Amino acid sequence: MTIRPRSVRRGIGFTGLALAGALTLAACGSDDNSSGNDTTSTKAAGAPAAEAPKGDCATGKLAAAGSSAQKNALDEWAKAYQAKCNGASIDYASSGSGAGRQSFFDKQVTFAGSDSALKPEEVAKAGAACAPGQAINLPMVTGPIAVAYNVPGVKDIVLDAKTIAGIFSDKIKKWDAPEIKALNPNATLPSTAIQTVHRSEASGTTENFTKYLKAAAGADWTFDAAQDWKAPAGQGAKGSEGVASIVKQTQGGIGYMEQSFAENSGLGIALINTGAAAPVKLTPESAGKAVEAATIEGTGNDLKLKVDYATKVEGAYPIILVTYEIVCEKGTPADKLPLLKSFLNYTSSAEGQKVLSGIGYAPLPTTVADKVRAAVAGLS
């Protein structure tokens, strides 16, 4: 089966939009075992076409499954790779991260896409699938999460973690609240009531958004960081398209969603005051700086990352989701190994990563991408 990219949808009301796996993650590649209908992003208009891979090609078929947050990226990568490399077929099923990992454990796929690295209790299962080798986590796609709002006439609102926590826990109720005014002294803020919107289903987007609040807001956010929304206030909506739709229809609305949904719906995107010298605007470059500031928790070629959601690195946008490819470091079937290495070498290459900024993702920093390619070269 050949993956085909999802077309751009412009002028959408988002109610009927099918999520397209891209961080822009909306079902943002939730880390559950849901079906592949929970895709997450739309391809931005005018996005550059993926460049064909350079270097060696391989033939054969690869089956993979998992995070819907990666789907747009995999679509673009597979299209380019298959156009250049005759006889290659990449079949990626957007089944959800949990389901993708289970398929990997069951040896049904050659690699799994996941919104989180292997959990400690999963390492043995993954190792059994790779016996006599072990599985490793390779970061491949960065999905920025926008804090998007609908406040007519007000642009470039600045928020910080404590204020966002107060808004989403229903402690800050008006757009002209003192906490927001203090961050936006030159803005004319209305007394409009704040209407928060969150994901109604388990979501990797929710998990990473609440990880940010837990880390950066401290005691001002008293709820667990989890895939399910824990705070009692606000309105729930299915997928990032559902959140964007309600925010778009509601004056005073605010929600968290993948970047492309905010942009395609014409919503304002908050700049984040991280404590650095200047508030940070969401761009591919600023999201990439947050990944660059992450530390590697894995050993050897296992590149499991620990994101510092409370980072104060200048210009680093802290609210991100990093998705992985889970592969066997040793133990991939011999008939699949050449194509696996060739394809992942392309996706982590400059050519492969360059296309991501045009479809709602952020390219990996060069330092991280170099480590990924080195790990891919060592697969056996």
N, C-alpha and C positions, 0 to 999 in steps of 0.2 A: 504494500500500500504506500502510495506517495503522499506526503503531506503537502497540502496546498494552503497558501496564506489566506487569511481572512481579509476581505476587502475593507476599505475605509468607509466609515459611515459618518457623513457630515450632516449637520443640522438636526441631529437626533434629539428626540425628547427623552431619551434614555429609558422610558418605560418599557419599550419593546426591544431594547438592545440586548443581544446575546453577548455575554462576556467573552472576551477573546484572549485568554491566557497571556497577559503580558505584564507587570508589576505595575502590564499594568494590572497587577494583581488584583482581582476583585473577588471573585471568589478568591481572589488573590491567592490563588494556589493555597486554599486552606489545607491544613495539615491533617485532614481527615480521610476517611475511606469513601468519600462521596463519589458520585458518577462523574464522568468526564464532561457533563454539561456546565460545570462551574468554572468556565473560562473567565479571563480577567482583563483584557485590555483591547483597545482598538488601535489600529495603525494610524498614525498621524498623517494628515494630508501633506503631500509634498515630501514624504519621507524618501530618502535615497534608497534605491534598490540595493539589496545585498550584493557585494562583489563576489564573483566566483572565486573559489579557493585557489590558492597558488601552491605549487609543490605537488607532492605525490598524491595520487588517487588510489582508491581501492574499490573492489567490486563486492557485491553480495547484498544481503539484507540485514538490517538492524531493527530489532523491535525494542522500544523503550516506552515507559509510561510514568505518569506522576503529575507533578505540580502543574496546575493550569496557569500559574503565573508565568511560566516559561513558554507558553504555547506560541505566542507571536514570534518570539525569538527563534524557537525551533522551526516554525514555518519558514521564516526567511532563510535560516541557515540550510535547512534541508533542500529548499528550492534551488539555492545557489550551488550547493554541493552536487546535487543530482544533475544540474544543467552542465556542470563541468566534467563530472566523473560518470561517464556512461557505464551502466551496469551496476550502479549503486542505488539502493533504496533505503530510506530512513523512515520508519513508521513510529511516530510518537503519539501515544494515546493520552489525552488530557484527563486522567482519571482521578486526580487529587493526590496529594503527597503521600498520605497513608496507604492508599491503594497501590500507588506506584512502588513504595518500599516493599509492600507485601508481595507484589509480583516479582520483585527482585529476589526476595527470600525464597520464593517458590521456583526460581530459575525460569520464569516465563519471559523475562526481558533481559537484555544485555546490560542496560543501565537504567537507573531510576532517577527522575527529577524530583527534588524535594525542597520544600520551603524551610526545612531545618536539617541540620546534620543528624546523623544516626544518634539515637538516644543510647545511653549506656546499656539498657536492657535489650537493645536491638543489635548490638555489636556481634554477639555470638551467633544470632540468626544469620546475619549478613556473612559472617565468616564461614558458616556452614555452606552457604550458597557458593562461596569462592574456594572451598577446600581444594587443595591444601593451602591456599593463600588467604588473604583477608580483604575486606572492603575498605575503601577510602572515600572521603568526601572532597569533591572538587568544586569550589565556588565558580559559578559561570555567569550568572545574571544578577544585576542589581536593579531592584524596583523601588524608586522613590515613592513615598506616601505623602500626598498633599493634604494639608489642612485647608479645606476649601470653604468659602463663605459667599453669602448673597446679601450684601449690604450696598444697595444702589448709591452711586456717587462717591463711594469711598474706595480708594485703591491702595494697594501695598500696605495693608494692615500688618502691624508687627505684633506678634504674640510670643510669650515664652512658656516654658513647660508648666510653671505654677499657674499661670493664667489659663492655659488650655485645660489643666486639671480642674481648676475652679469652674470653668465653663461646662465641661462634660460631667461634672459631679453636681451640677445645678446650684452651685454656690454663687456664681456670677451670672446674673439674670438679664442684664441690659447691656447693649452695645456701648453705652456711654458710662459704664461702670468705672469707678476710679482706677481700678487695676489696668483696664484697657487704655484709659486716657493717659496714664502715666507712661505707657509704652508708645503712645502716638500723640505727642503733645501738639503737633501741628495739624492734626486731622479734625474735621468737623464730624463728630460721631453722633448718630441719632439715638434717641431713647428707645428704639425698637427692641422688643423682647427677643432674646436669643433662643433659637429653636435648634436643639442638637439632634443629629441623626447618626445612628451607628448601624453596624451590620447586625442583622437578625439571626444569621447562621454562623456556625463555626468558621473561622477565617484566619488565615495566616496574616492578613492585613491587620485584623484586630489584635492578634498576638503581638506583632511588632509595634503597633501603635501604643499598646498598653505597656510593653517593655520600655518604650521611650518614657512614658509618663512615670512609671515606677522608678526608673533610674534617674531621670532628670528633675522630676517634681518632688521626689522624696516624700515627706509626710503629708504633702498636699494631695497625694493620690493614694487612697487607702484600700484600693481594690486590687485583686490579683491580676498579674499579667497572664492572659490566657487567650485561647482561640474564641471562647464564648464571652460576650460582653457581660461584665459583672455589675457595672454601675446601674442604679435603678432608674435614673432619669433618661429622658430623650425618647425618640421614636426609632424603631428598628426598620430596616429595609434590606431586601435581598440583594446581595452583590453590590459592587461598587456602582453599577449602573443604576440600581435602585436608590442608593444613598445620594448620588448626584442628581437624580431626577427630583427627589423630594427637596433637596437644598435649592435647586434651581427654581422650584415652584413656590418657595417659602421665603418671603422677605425676613431677614434676620436669621436665616438658616445657616448652619455650619456642620460640616461632617468631615470624615477622613476617608480618603479614596486614593486609588492609583492616579498618578499624575495625568495620564491622557484623558481620563474621564472628567477631571476638573477643567482641563484645557478645552476639550471638545464641547463642554456645556457652557463655556464662557464664564465660569465662576472665578472669583478672586482667589488667589492662593497666598496664604499668610507667609510673610517672612518670619523666620524663627530667630529670636534673640537667645543665643546659646551662652551668653556671657563673654563672647569674643568681642573684639573691637567694634564690629558692625553686625547688624542683623543679617542673616543668611537667606538669600533667595534660592528657591529650588531650581536647580539646573542640573544637567548631566554631570557637569564638572564638580558642583558642590556635593552631589550625592557620592561621586567617586572619591572625593576627599574623605568622606566618612568611612568608606571601605578601606582606604589606605591607612586610616588611623586605627583600624581594627587590629587585634592581635591574633596570631595563629595558635589555637589551643591543641591542634593535632600534633602528632609526631611523624617524622619522616615525610612521606609524600601525602599523608592525611592532612588536608588543609582546612580543617574545621576552624571557623572564625569566631571570635568573640567581639561583637560590635560594641563600641562604647557609645551608648545612646546619650550619655551626658557629656560628650566630647565638647571641648571649647577650642578645638583647632580652628584657626582662622579660615573662614570660608567653607567649613564642612557642614553640610545639611544632615542632621542626625536621625531623621525619621525614615528609615530605609528597611527594605526586606532583601536579603541575599538568598538566592536559591542555588542549590547544589546539583551536580550529577554524582550519583553514587555508583561506583564501579568496583570491579575486582582489581586490586593491585596485581595479584597473581591468581590465575584460575579462570580467566575468560576462555571460553571454547576457542580452539585454534582456528576454526573456520570463521570466527567473528572478530578475532583480535585485530587483523590488519585494518579492517574498515572502522572499527571502534577508535583505534588510535588516529587514523587519518581524519576522521570526522571531528573528533574532539580537539585535535590539533588545529583544525580550521576554526572551530567555534571560539577557541581561546586566542586566536591570532589577531593581529591588528586589523586585518580585513574583516574578520568575523565580528569583532567587537565594535568596529566603527559604525555599523548599521544600527546598533541598539539605540543610540540617542535620537534617531528619527522615528522610533516606534514606542516611545514612552519608557525606555529603560536608560540606565547609565552604564557606559563601558567600564570594565574592570580597570583599575589603575595598572599601569605597566608593571609595577613591582609584583602585584598579585598575579597578573596574567602570565608573567614569566615563570613564576613558581608552578602555575597550573600546567603550562606546556612541558616543563621539566618532569612533572609527575606523570603526564600522559606518555612521554617518551619512555618512561620506565615500566609501563604496563606490560605484563607478560602472561 
